[in-house]
Amino acid sequence: MIRKLKNIANTDAKKRLLGNFFSLSVLQAFTYILPLLTLPYLVRVLGVDKFGLVMFAQSFLMFFTILVDYGFGLSATREISIYRDNKAKVTEIFSSVMMIKFILVVVSFILLSIIVFTFEKFSTNWELYYLTFLYVVGQAMFPVWYFQGMERMKYITIVNITSKILFTVLIFVVIQSPNDYIYVPILNGFGLIVGGIISLFIIYKTFNQPFVLQSLNTLKIYFKDSSQFFLSRVSVSIYTSANAFVLGLMTNTTMVGYYSIAEKLYMAIQSFYGPVTQALYPYVAKEKNIKLFKKIFTLAVVLNTLGIIFLYFAGNYIFSLLFTNNIGTESLEVFHILLLSALVVVPSILIGYPFLGALGFSKYANLSVIYGSLFHIIGLSILSLFGYITIYSVAFMVIATEILVLSSRIYWIRRNLLWKK
């Protein structure tokens, strides 16, 4: 086994790829395993209704998180990976991105305030939405894109894991009754903020990375460059994170709670492949090694299929183990539906930015999710018009949308003969 790993990592670039993959795997495991540990606890202590309210707030604030990120997780990662040996250029990228993110945080806060105090749906629990905004601030401060572009993920892994463990423990200590739901966004938000502060300190000390104020013209260049990635992220959020938000608007927080329980487990499945896509993206962008990508893609799809078959038949046991008798069968049924979507979404993610985007065809990767989001919006609108918005219909819409996205990406790959290179 060790000999095989040595043969795989026979160049410095591949060694960085392998090292980043393991660092990202550990980070991703803690990112999703720790919330899965708290998920049954929060459902039991808060109840499905209060848990659904917290998930509705998170889903709503996710739009602001995406606005503040503005696609820099992709565009800045790509730019830094290309210019990592040019200190002046990296400083320009780092400083510009941080400045733009700060401006977008301010804009997001103003927009949040307008919405919260304009609509009664939000003003009733205004404290919850403002406290959930801490997550937006923390996400803006957390420069994962910098470490990813530098292909030095071990630093962010250590910081992230430490902060997540600390604040996960605090959830079990602080959350003791349904009335404590208000503390959930506080703990989640401060966990990210503390991690972000430490990460920025590491960038300053270890990488000797200064922050330099940039001109308005420079900011415009980076803002415009990332716009296509932003549209892609918004489009993806419409048929992923936005589903709980739509359910909250059209039904009630209890239904949001049932759906969110299944969705959390579904997203955890996708997260297993996050390290692969995050490690491959800067590597393929720089090395253009399509042959290696195809081998990794085939292995990931096979493992994903086997894993989903196992989870489908073990789903009842998993839910019984995690939630005992505190929830009904609704969440399990939605989980089974979303598992079918996972068969499609994993290969779709892998041929998105780690392949199309990294090879300079980000336009096609973006168009696929824009088409998907439009299809999803139209589908949900029709369902809403005829009164068919339920946790099940929304889950089936996710499957249909993911099939469209995958089909579109396969079409662009075949059209440009990328798989034959």
N, C-alpha and C positions, 0 to 999 in steps of 0.2 A: 504493500500500500504506500509506504514511504517512498519507494523507488518510483512508483507511478506519479506521485505528486511532484517529485523532483523532475521527472521527464516533462510533465505539464508546464512547470515553472522553469523553463530552460532559458528564459530571457528576463531582463530586468522589468520589462513591461508586463510580462505574464506574472512575475513575482508580485508586482504591485497589485495586479488584478486579483490574484489569489488572496493576498493579504487583506485587501479591501473587502473581498467577499466574506471572509471569516469575521472581520470586524463588523461589517454590516449585518451579518447573520446573527451575531450576538446581540447587537443593538436592536434589531428587529424582533428578536425573540423576547427581549425584555419589554419592548414597546407594546407588544400585544399580549404576552403571557401575563404580565402584571395586571393590566386591565381585566383580563379574563378571570384573574383571581378575585378581583374586587366586584366583578359583575354580579355573581350570585349573591354576594353579601349586600350590595346596594339594592338589588331587587327585593331581597328578603326584608331589609330594615326599612327602606323607603316605601315599599309597596310599588306595584306596577304603575299606578297613577302618577305618583311623585317622580318615580324614575323616568316615566315618559315625559314629564314636564322638563326635567333636566336635559333629556335627549333632544327635545324640541328646541330648547334654547341653544344647545350645541350645534344642531343642524342649521338653525337660523344664523348663528354667528360664523358658521363655516364659510358663508358667502364673503364675509369681511376678511377672513383669513386668506381666502383665495385672492381677494383684491389686493391685500398687503403683500402677498407673495409675488403677485403679478407675473408669474411664470419664470421668476429668476432662479427657481430651483432647477430649471432646465437651461435657460439661456446663460446665466452666470456660471453654472457648472461647466458648460461647454467652453465658454470664453476663457475661464481660468485654466482649464485643462490644456487648452491650446497655447496660452501665453504664460504658463507657469514659470518659465525660465526668464521672463522679462519682468523684472521687479517693478519698473515704472508703470507698465501696463496693468499688472495685477493690482497695484495700488489704486490706479484709476478705476478699475472694475469694482474693487471692494468698496471704495469710498462712494462711488456713484450709486451702487445698489443700496448701501445703508442709508444714504441721504433720501433716495426715492422711497424706501420703505418707511422712513420716519414721516415723510409728507403724507403717504397713504394711510398711516395710522391715524393721523390727525383728521384727514378727510373721512375715514371710516367712523371715527368717534362722533363727528358732526352728523353724519348720515344716520347712525344708530340713534342718536338723541332725537332727531326729527321723527323717525319711525316710531320709537317707543312712546313719545308723548303725543303722537297723532292718532294712533290706533289703540282702541281699548283692549284689543287682544293682547297687546304687549305691555301697555301701561299698568295692567293689573299686577304684573310680576316684574316691574321695572328693575328692582334690585338684582334679580337673577340675571337679566340680560347684561347689565353693566358689569357684574362680577364675572360673567362668562367672557366678557371682552378682554379680561386679563390674559386669556389664552391667545387672543389675537396679538396682543403686545408681546407676549413671550415668543410666539412663532416668528414675529418680525425680528426679534433679537437673536434668534437661534441660527447661526450661519452654517448650517449643514452643507450648503452649496459650496462654501469656500473649501472646507475640508475634503469634500467629494471631488472638487475640481483639482485640488492638489494631490489627490489620491493618498491622503494621510488620515484615514478614517478612525484610527485607533484612539486619537485624542477625543473626538466627539463621542465615541463609544463609551469611554470611561466616564466622561462628564454626564452623559445622558442616563446611563445606567444608575449611577450614584444618586442623581436627583430623583429619578423615577422610583427607586427603592424607598428612599426617604419619605416621599409624599404618598406612596402607596401604603406604607405602614401607618401614616397619619390618618388615612381614610378609615382604617379599622379602629383607630383610637378616638377620632373626633365624631364620626357619623354613628350615632346611637339610636336615633329615632327619626320618624318621617319629617319632623320639623327641622332636622339638620341638613335637609337637601340643599340649603343655601350655601353650605360649606364645600360642597363638591366642586363647583367652579373655582372657588378660592384656592383649594389645594392643587387642582389641575393647572391653574394659571400661574401660581407662584412656583410650581415645579419647573415650568418652562422658563420663567423669567430668571430664576436662579441659575439654571443650566445655561441660559443665554449669556448672562453676565460672565460666568466662568469661562465659557467658550471664547468670548471676545477678549478676555484677559490672556488666554493661551495664544490666540492669534497675534496679540501685541507682543507678548514676551518670547514665545517659542519661535514664531515665524518672523519676528521683528517687522511686523506689518504696521505701518503708520496709517492714520486716517488723514486725508487731505481734502479740504473743501474743493468741490468741483464746480465748474462754470455751468450756467443754465443750458448752454448749447450741448455740453457733454452729457448732462442728465437727459436731455431730449433724445440724444442718440441711443442711449441704453434703454430708455423707456420705450422708444419706438421699436427697437430690436426685439424686446421681450413681449411686445403686444400680441404677436401670433401665438406665443406660448400661453399667454393669459387667456385668450379666447378659447384655447384648447382646455385649459384648467376649468374655466367657467362651464364649458360644455360638459365636461366629465362630471362636474358636481351636480349638474341638473339631473342626471340619471343614477347618481350614487347618493351623495349626502343629502340632496334635496328631497328625497322620497319621504323621510321622516317629517320634514317640514310641511310637505303637501298633506300628509296624513293628519298632522296637527291642525292645519287650517280647515280641512274638510270633515274630520271626524272628531276624535277627542284624544286626550293625553294617554288614556289607557291603551287605545289601539296603537299609539306611537310607542308605548312601552313594549307591547307584544312584538311589534315589528322590529324595534331597535335591538331587542335581545337576539333575534335571529340574525339581524344584519351585523351585529358585533362579531358573531361567530363566523359569519360569511367573510367579513373583511379580514378576520384573523387568518383565514385560509389564503387569501390573496397576499397577505403580508409575508408569507413564507418565501415568496418569489421576489419580494422587494429588494433584498440584497443582490440578487442576480441582476436585476434591471439597473440598479444604482451603480453597481460595480462595472457592468458592461458598457454603460453609456459613455463615460469618459474614455474608456479603453478603445471601444470601436470607433469613437470620434477621432481618435489620434492614430490608431494602428490600422484601421480598415480591415481587420482580420475576419472576413465573412465565414471562412471555413470553420474556425473555432466557434463562432457564434452559432452556426447550424448544429454543431454537435451538442452544445449546451442547450439549445432550444429543444432538440429532440428528447434529450434526457429529462428536461423539466416537464414537458408535456406528458410523457409516459408516467412519471412519478405522480403528477397531478391527477391523472385519470385513475390510477390505482388508489390514491388517497381518497378521492371523492367516492369511489365505490365503497370503500371501507366506512367512511363517515355516514353514507346514506343508510347503511344497515345497522350502524352502531349509534345512530342519532338518538334513538329513544333512550338507550342506556346513558348516553352522555348528558342528556337533559335531566334525567332522573338523578344522576350523580351530582350535577351542578345546582339544580334548583329544587330538588325534592318535590314536594307537592304545592309549591307556592305559585305556580303558574299553570295555565290550562294547556291544551294541545295546540293552541293557535300558533305559538312561536315555533314549535317543532314542525308544524305543517309548512310554515313560511320558510323555515330553514331548509327543508327538503326541496322546495321549489328553487331557492337560491343556489343550492348545490348544483343544479343543472346549469345555472348561469356560470358557475365557476369552471365548468368544462370548457366554456367559450372564452371567458375573460382572461384566463392565464395566457394562452397562446396569443391573444389579442394584445395584451400588455407587452409581451416579449418582443413582438414584431413592430411595436410602436416606436418609442424613442430610443431604446437600445439598438434598434436596427434602422428603421426609416429615418428617424430624427438624427441619429449619429452619422448617417451616411449623407446628410445634406438634403433629405427629403422630408423635413419636418412639416412642410406645407401639406403633404398628403396625410401624415399622421394627425395633423390638426383638423383637416377637412373631415376625416372619418368620424371624429368625435362631435364635430359641429353638426354633421348630418344626423348622427345618433341622438344628439340633444334635441334637435328640431323634431325628429320622429317621436321622441319621448314626450315632449311637450304636447304635440298634437294628440298622441295616444291618451295621455292623462286628461287632456281637455275634453276629448270625446267621452271618456269614461265618466268624467265629472258631469258632463252635460246630461247623460242618461242615468246618473245616480249610481254608478257602479264603482266608485272609489272605495276599495277595501284593502286590507293588508295583503290579500291574495292577488287581486288584480294588479296592484302596484308591483308585486314580486314578479308576476308573469310579464309585465311591461319591461322590467329589467332584463329578463332573458331575451325578449324580442329585440331590444335596443342593442345588447351586447353582440347578438348575431349579426346585426346590420353593421356595427363597427368593425368586427372581425372580417366580414365579407368585403367591406370597402378597402381595408388594409391589404388583404390578399390580392384584390384587383390591382392596386397600385404597384405591388411588388411584381406581379406577373407582367404588368404593362411595361415596367422599366427593366425587366429581366434581371432583377437584383439577386434572386435566389440561384441563378445559374452562374454567377460570377465566382 
